[in-house]
Amino acid sequence: MNASDTHLLKKLALVLLLKLALLLGLWWLFVRDAQVPVDASRAAGHLLRAPALAPGEK
């Protein structure tokens, strides 16, 4: 590996760490406290429901 490859690898690692920090920050701000209440009967009804047919299918 030559010097330019090492320099490029360091830049790439820095950019990836910055992206990860940004994504974690956005998750912390907007998603962290979001909760969806789900009860067992509604979940089972959703999973066991027959799939919808496209127009013209039997």
C-alpha positions as CSV (number, residue, x, y, z in Angstrom):
1,M,0.0,0.0,0.0
2,N,1.5,3.4,-0.9
3,A,1.0,6.7,0.8
4,S,-2.0,7.8,-1.4
5,D,-3.9,4.6,-0.6
6,T,-3.3,5.1,3.1
7,H,-4.5,8.7,2.9
8,L,-7.6,7.7,0.9
9,L,-8.4,4.9,3.4
10,K,-8.2,7.4,6.3
11,K,-10.5,9.8,4.5
12,L,-12.9,7.0,3.8
13,A,-12.9,5.9,7.4
14,L,-13.5,9.5,8.6
15,V,-16.4,9.9,6.2
16,L,-18.0,6.6,7.3
17,L,-17.6,7.6,11.0
18,L,-19.2,10.9,10.3
19,K,-22.1,9.3,8.5
20,L,-22.6,6.8,11.3
21,A,-22.6,9.7,13.9
22,L,-25.1,11.6,11.8
23,L,-27.5,8.6,11.5
24,L,-27.2,7.9,15.2
25,G,-28.0,11.5,16.0
26,L,-31.0,11.5,13.7
27,W,-32.3,8.3,15.3
28,W,-31.7,9.7,18.7
29,L,-33.7,12.8,17.9
30,F,-36.7,11.3,16.0
31,V,-37.0,7.6,16.5
32,R,-35.8,6.8,20.0
33,D,-39.0,7.6,21.9
34,A,-41.4,6.4,19.2
35,Q,-43.5,3.4,20.4
36,V,-46.4,1.7,18.7
37,P,-48.8,-0.2,21.0
38,V,-49.7,-3.6,19.6
39,D,-51.9,-6.2,21.2
40,A,-51.7,-9.9,20.3
41,S,-55.2,-10.2,18.7
42,R,-54.6,-7.3,16.3
43,A,-51.2,-8.6,15.3
44,A,-52.6,-12.1,14.7
45,G,-55.5,-10.7,12.7
46,H,-53.1,-8.7,10.5
47,L,-50.9,-11.7,9.9
48,L,-53.6,-14.2,9.2
49,R,-55.7,-12.0,7.0
50,A,-56.1,-13.3,3.4
51,P,-54.1,-11.4,0.8
52,A,-56.0,-9.0,-1.4
53,L,-56.5,-10.1,-5.0
54,A,-55.6,-7.9,-7.9
55,P,-58.5,-6.7,-10.1
56,G,-59.6,-9.5,-12.5
57,E,-58.2,-12.4,-10.4
58,K,-60.3,-15.0,-8.8
